[in-house]
Amino acid sequence: MKNIFLGFIFCLGILLIMHSVTVAQWTQTNNGISGGSTMAFAISGTDIFVGNLGGGVFLSTDNGTSWTEVNNGLTDTGILSLVVSGTNIFAGTYSGVFLSTNNGTSWTQVNNGLTNLAVNTLIVSGTNIFAGTWGGVCITTDNGTNWTQINNGLGYRSVYTFAISGSSIFAGANGVYTTTDNGTNWTQINNGLTGTSVMALTVSSTNIFAGSWGDGV
């Protein structure tokens, strides 16, 4: 009897595991989205924005059940990056940065001072916004009205991604660079990296993870 009971418990455990595996799945939520690969997300309150490479920007107000195209004034619909700063939304494209101050209803190009217009990544640090481009890093302190190049110490100028940990900003390029003075100076920190084409960065507590091209995490 004891063996039968143990066997029952074992089978029940297997069934529970199988159920959890089958429940853990993804559901496609593309209703209203068109025009290429999804490259970026941004969240503003309960609104979700998606940036597509070729389709522009789409907005969902119902948690992704449906999407609405919000491209008015967006002359380049190849969206590489999105970021929200307060009530402002910034979109990085191959033609520079576009700004929306009305939740995507309309967009204005804000490129003054950008030295390279292919904006791969954007990140917000306080009132500063950083743009990672094929020509390095630019910063704006006035919501995109003016941009300033800040490449001192940045040996490789194609910047793919950013991450922030405390007062430190990290840039993924040919390796990882860090700054503690808002980009005035950058220092390369590659010790132990086996793949130096760093395409993605994220922070978890005191750990920083780097995703590299062809060499994993």
C-alpha positions, 0 to 999 in steps of 0.5 A: 500500500505504501508503494502504491501511495508513493507512486500516486504522489510521484505521478501527481507531481509529474502531472503538476510539472507538465501542467506548469510547462504547458501553461507557461507560454507566449501569446502573439498580440499583433492586432494593429501592428504592421511593418517589420521587426519590433525593435523597441518598447517604452511604457508611459503609465498604462500606455505601451509603445512599440517601435517597429523597423519600417512600421513606425510607432504603435500605441496600446492602451489595453495591455497589448490587445490592440494597437494603433499607429501613431506616426504623425510627423514621423518622417522615418518609420525605421524605429531603433529605440524608444524611451520615456522621460516624464511626459516626453517620448523619444524615438531613435531612428536612422534619421536621428531623434524624434520627440512627442510631447502628446503621447505619440499624437504627433512627432517633431525631429530634434537633431540639433548637435547630433553628430551621427543620425543612426540612433541605436539606443536611448536612455534617461538619467535624471533630466539627461537623455543619452543617445548611442549612435554609430558615431558615439554618445550624445547627451541632451539636457534640454529635452532634445533641443540641443545635443552634445557629443561626449566621446572622451575615452570611448575608443569604439564609437558604435554604441548599441546599448545602455544600462544604468546602475546607481550613478554609473552609466554603462555603454555596450560597444566594442566591449563595455564602457562606463562613466560616473560623470554623466559621460564627460569621461568614459572608461573601458571595462573589458576584463573577462569579456570573451565576446566584445561586441556587446549588444545588450546590457541589463542590471540586476541588483549589484550585477551587470549582464552583458549580451555579446554577439556570438558569445552569449552572456 
